[in-house]
Amino acid sequence: MKNVFVTLLLPSMALGLSLGLNAQEDDFSVDAPSGVATLVHGDGLEIRFEADEFVFGIGGMAQPGFQWGRQDLDSTGTLGTYIRRSYLDLHATDEKRNLDFLIRADFSQELPLLDAFVQWRPSKHWTLRMGQFQQIANNREMVFFEGDLNFPTRSLLSQLFAERGREFGLAVMGAWGEPDGWTVRPAVSVTTGDGANSFGSLSNDPDLGGMKWSGRLDVLPFGDFDASSAVDFVREPTLKLALGLATSVNIGASGAVGESHGDWLIYDEAGRHQLPNYLKNHVDLLMKWRGATVLAEYVNAAAYGLDGAFTNPSLGTLLLPTQISTYLVLGNAFNVQAGYVLNNGLALDARLSRTYPEFAADNSASLLQVADALGGCLTWYRNAQALKIQLAADYFNYPDVPMLNGWQASVQTQFRF
């Protein structure tokens, strides 16, 4: 274990420290006959072709670390190293035609593709996006880019009610308002509802069920601000607030949170697929003021369209009323986190999450159980988030499933290039 730690984590930390401590010195711009190349640590390499008003960029992110923890069923505990995420980004902008392109892959995953989309900005108020992208109607933390998270891992709410948060489809996003006045950001999307890489491993493996229809409305009553992360780097001099409502309905879900492809099937009396409709509603709030940030989120998930459903095509077993909770994550949850970042880049964050299953607590087979999660994180940021080092700990309590009780701690570095 020590050898793995030395060969994997320490060189990564050293590289990240070099990037962060010398970020301002190493940023540079080079003129070329056809354009200008600019390297900024944390934002990657950009090449601008002035004549064509075209910008091409490449960047990435790595998150090496180690963690240790213990569950009640494991008295010895665990200790290990990991690469949580390793991203490579390719992006481009055609300024003449108001087109943007993004391809993002995570090479620490078996299926690496995360984002692959093109978007068009027909006016300053509208954006149309097509491809695979982050689902607009998840909770607010799931809309944050993974490199902008306050903790090494997402909250318990995000982990239980979402997977990778990516889907294939079409989204339309709008924005109206004044910099110092009311701002409104509506968005709607139609996606496959089968998650990232949703078309299966074979060309004749079609999506299951119908489409997922989603919408989100964000209202910023005190003026526009950066609502894409829960860190107040700019130390907003006046109170900033984003209030969000989001909803989605997946017509024919076949995965626990409506983000997967044929994990299970249920049937009607003729032996045909009768996949349930999966509805999720979110309410969230993000506040920033003078380095302080508060994020609060609530979710409710329900299923319908289950009358006369069977667990196998031969009509051997009728689906019981509460049995759907063993297929889908159903119930409610909230997550509240607060943090403060100092001028020197040190930040302290804390969070509390709780889940409430839809059916009685004695349903031990339910995917969602009553649970509490309490966590804290100390982070050191350099050059915004080009480099960050995090020390985090979380405690989990499952009153009805004591064997899942436990804690987890981790030290993680992140460097973006």
Residue pairs with C-beta under 8 A, 6 or more apart in sequence:
1 79
1 80
1 81
4 81
5 66
5 81
8 64
8 81
8 83
9 64
9 65
9 66
9 81
9 413
12 62
12 64
12 413
12 415
13 64
13 389
13 413
15 415
16 387
16 389
16 413
16 414
16 415
17 387
19 26
19 41
19 383
19 386
19 387
19 415
19 417
20 41
20 382
20 383
20 386
20 387
20 415
21 382
21 387
23 41
23 42
23 382
23 383
23 386
23 387
24 383
26 39
26 41
27 38
27 39
27 40
27 41
28 38
28 39
29 36
29 37
29 38
29 39
30 36
30 37
30 38
34 49
34 51
35 47
35 48
35 49
35 50
36 47
36 48
36 50
37 45
37 46
37 47
37 48
38 45
38 46
38 47
38 48
39 45
39 46
40 46
41 383
41 386
41 387
41 416
41 417
42 383
42 384
42 385
42 386
42 387
42 416
42 417
43 57
43 59
43 386
43 416
44 57
44 58
44 59
44 60
44 89
44 416
44 417
45 57
45 58
45 59
46 55
46 56
46 57
47 55
47 56
47 57
48 54
48 55
49 55
49 56
52 94
52 96
53 94
53 95
53 96
54 92
54 93
54 94
54 95
54 96
55 92
55 93
55 95
56 91
56 92
57 89
57 90
57 91
57 92
58 88
58 89
58 90
58 91
59 88
59 89
59 91
59 416
59 417
60 86
60 87
60 88
60 89
60 416
60 417
61 85
61 86
61 87
61 89
61 146
61 147
61 414
61 415
61 416
61 417
62 83
62 85
62 86
62 87
62 414
62 415
63 83
63 84
63 85
63 86
63 152
63 412
63 413
63 414
64 81
64 82
64 83
64 84
64 412
64 413
65 81
65 82
65 84
65 152
65 390
65 410
65 411
65 412
65 413
66 79
66 80
66 81
66 82
66 410
66 411
67 78
67 79
67 80
67 82
67 408
67 409
67 410
67 411
68 77
68 78
68 79
68 80
68 408
68 409
68 410
69 77
69 78
69 406
69 407
69 408
69 409
70 76
70 77
70 78
70 406
70 407
71 403
71 404
71 405
71 406
72 402
72 403
72 404
72 405
72 406
73 403
73 404
74 406
83 108
84 108
84 152
84 153
84 412
85 106
85 108
85 146
85 147
86 106
86 107
86 108
87 104
87 105
87 106
87 107
87 114
87 146
87 147
88 104
88 105
88 107
89 102
89 103
89 104
90 101
90 102
90 103
90 104
91 100
91 101
91 102
91 103
92 100
92 101
93 99
93 100
93 101
94 100
97 120
98 120
98 121
98 122
99 118
99 119
99 120
99 121
100 118
100 119
100 120
100 121
101 117
101 118
101 119
102 115
102 116
102 117
103 115
103 116
104 114
104 115
104 116
105 112
105 113
105 114
106 112
106 114
111 196
111 197
113 132
113 196
113 197
114 132
114 164
114 166
114 196
115 131
115 132
115 133
115 134
115 166
116 131
116 132
117 129
117 130
117 131
117 132
117 133
118 129
118 130
118 131
119 127
119 128
119 129
119 130
120 127
120 128
121 127
121 128
122 128
124 175
125 174
125 175
125 176
126 172
126 173
126 174
127 172
127 173
127 174
127 175
128 170
128 171
128 172
128 173
129 170
129 171
129 172
129 173
130 169
130 170
130 171
131 168
132 166
132 167
132 168
132 196
132 197
133 166
133 167
133 171
134 142
134 143
134 165
134 166
135 142
135 143
135 162
135 165
135 166
135 167
135 189
135 191
135 214
135 248
135 259
136 143
136 171
136 173
136 187
136 188
136 189
136 214
136 215
136 216
136 246
137 189
137 214
137 215
137 216
137 246
137 247
137 248
137 280
137 282
138 158
138 161
138 162
138 165
138 246
138 248
138 280
138 282
139 157
139 158
139 161
139 162
139 246
139 282
139 284
139 297
139 299
139 335
140 227
140 242
140 244
140 282
140 284
140 286
140 295
140 297
141 149
141 154
141 155
141 157
141 158
141 230
141 295
141 297
141 335
142 154
142 158
142 162
142 165
143 165
143 228
144 228
144 229
144 230
145 228
145 229
147 385
147 414
147 416
148 228
148 229
148 231
148 385
149 229
150 229
150 230
150 231
150 337
150 339
150 347
150 349
150 351
150 377
150 379
151 349
151 351
151 375
151 377
151 390
151 392
151 394
152 377
152 390
152 392
152 410
152 412
153 159
153 392
153 394
153 410
155 297
155 335
155 337
155 351
155 353
155 373
155 375
156 333
156 335
156 353
156 355
156 371
156 373
156 396
157 297
157 299
157 333
157 334
157 335
157 353
157 355
158 335
160 257
160 329
160 333
160 355
160 368
161 257
161 280
161 299
161 301
161 329
161 333
162 257
162 259
163 195
163 196
163 255
163 257
163 259
163 260
164 195
164 196
164 259
165 259
166 195
166 196
167 191
167 192
167 193
167 194
167 195
167 196
167 198
167 212
167 259
168 191
168 192
168 194
168 196
168 198
168 199
169 189
169 190
169 191
169 192
169 211
169 212
170 189
170 190
170 191
171 187
171 188
171 189
171 191
172 187
172 188
172 189
173 185
173 186
173 187
174 184
174 185
174 186
174 187
175 183
175 184
175 185
176 183
176 184
176 185
177 183
177 184
177 220
177 223
177 224
178 223
178 224
179 223
179 224
180 223
181 223
182 219
182 220
182 221
183 219
183 220
183 223
183 224
184 217
184 218
184 219
184 220
185 216
185 217
185 218
185 219
185 220
186 215
186 216
186 217
186 218
187 215
187 216
187 217
188 213
188 214
188 215
188 216
189 212
189 213
189 214
189 215
190 211
190 212
190 213
190 214
191 211
191 212
191 214
192 198
192 199
192 207
192 211
192 212
193 207
193 209
193 210
193 211
193 212
193 250
193 251
193 252
193 253
193 258
193 259
194 207
194 208
194 209
194 254
194 255
194 259
194 260
194 261
195 255
195 258
195 259
195 260
195 261
196 259
198 207
198 261
199 205
199 206
199 207
200 206
200 207
200 261
200 262
207 261
208 252
208 254
208 261
208 262
208 265
208 273
208 275
209 250
209 251
209 252
209 253
209 254
209 273
209 275
210 250
210 251
210 252
211 251
212 248
212 249
212 250
212 251
212 258
213 248
213 249
213 251
214 246
214 247
214 248
214 249
215 246
215 247
215 248
216 244
216 245
216 246
216 247
217 244
217 245
217 246
218 227
218 242
218 243
218 244
219 242
219 243
219 244
220 227
220 240
220 241
220 242
220 243
221 241
221 243
222 238
222 239
222 240
222 241
223 238
223 240
225 234
225 236
225 240
225 242
225 288
226 233
226 234
226 288
227 242
227 286
230 286
230 293
230 295
230 337
230 339
230 349
231 293
231 339
231 341
231 347
231 381
231 385
232 288
232 289
232 290
232 291
232 292
232 293
232 341
233 341
233 381
233 384
235 290
235 291
235 341
235 343
236 288
236 289
236 290
237 290
238 289
239 287
239 288
239 289
240 287
240 288
240 289
241 285
241 286
241 287
242 285
242 286
242 287
243 284
243 285
244 282
244 283
244 284
244 285
244 286
245 282
245 283
246 281
246 282
246 284
247 279
247 280
247 281
247 282
248 258
248 279
248 280
249 277
249 278
249 279
249 280
250 258
250 277
250 278
250 279
251 277
252 273
252 275
252 276
252 277
253 275
253 276
253 277
253 278
253 303
253 328
254 260
254 261
254 262
254 263
254 264
254 265
254 275
255 261
255 262
255 263
255 264
256 263
256 327
256 328
256 329
256 367
257 278
257 301
257 328
257 329
258 278
258 280
258 328
264 327
265 273
265 275
266 273
266 274
266 275
266 276
266 306
266 309
266 310
266 311
266 319
266 327
267 273
267 274
267 309
267 310
267 311
267 312
267 313
267 315
268 274
268 308
268 309
268 310
269 308
269 310
269 315
271 313
271 314
271 315
272 313
274 305
274 306
274 308
274 309
274 310
276 303
276 304
276 305
276 306
276 309
276 324
276 327
276 328
277 303
277 304
277 305
278 301
278 302
278 303
278 328
279 301
279 302
279 303
279 304
280 299
280 300
280 301
281 299
281 300
281 301
282 297
282 298
282 299
283 297
283 298
284 295
284 296
284 297
284 298
285 294
285 295
285 296
285 297
286 293
286 294
286 295
287 293
287 294
287 295
291 340
291 341
291 342
291 343
292 338
292 339
292 340
293 338
293 339
293 340
293 341
294 336
294 337
294 338
295 335
295 336
295 337
295 338
296 334
296 335
296 336
297 334
297 335
297 336
298 332
298 333
298 334
299 332
299 333
299 334
300 331
300 332
301 328
301 329
301 330
301 331
301 332
301 358
302 330
302 358
303 324
303 328
303 330
306 319
306 324
309 318
309 319
310 316
310 317
310 318
310 319
311 317
311 318
311 319
311 323
322 359
322 360
322 363
322 366
324 330
325 331
325 357
325 358
325 359
325 363
325 365
325 366
325 367
325 368
326 365
326 366
326 367
327 367
328 367
329 367
329 368
330 357
330 358
330 359
330 366
330 367
330 368
331 355
331 356
331 357
331 358
331 359
331 368
332 355
332 356
332 358
333 353
333 354
333 355
333 356
333 368
334 353
334 354
335 351
335 352
335 353
336 351
336 352
336 353
337 349
337 350
337 351
337 352
338 349
338 350
338 351
339 347
339 348
339 349
339 350
340 347
340 348
341 347
341 381
345 380
345 381
345 382
346 378
346 379
346 380
346 381
347 378
347 379
347 380
347 381
348 376
348 377
348 378
348 379
349 376
349 377
349 379
350 374
350 375
350 376
350 377
351 373
351 374
351 375
351 376
352 372
352 373
352 374
352 375
353 371
353 372
353 373
354 371
354 372
354 373
355 368
355 369
355 370
355 371
356 370
357 363
357 366
357 368
357 369
357 370
358 368
359 366
361 369
361 370
361 399
361 400
362 400
364 400
364 401
369 398
369 400
369 401
369 404
370 398
370 399
370 400
371 396
371 397
371 398
371 404
372 396
372 397
373 394
373 395
373 396
373 397
374 394
374 395
375 392
375 393
375 394
375 395
376 392
376 393
377 390
377 391
377 392
377 393
378 390
378 391
378 392
379 388
379 389
379 390
379 391
380 388
380 389
380 390
381 387
381 388
382 388
385 414
385 416
386 415
386 416
386 417
387 413
387 414
387 415
387 416
388 413
388 414
389 411
389 412
389 413
389 414
390 410
390 411
390 412
390 413
390 414
391 409
391 410
391 411
392 409
392 410
392 412
393 407
393 408
393 409
393 410
394 407
394 408
394 409
395 406
395 407
396 404
396 405
396 406
396 407
396 408
397 405
398 404
398 405
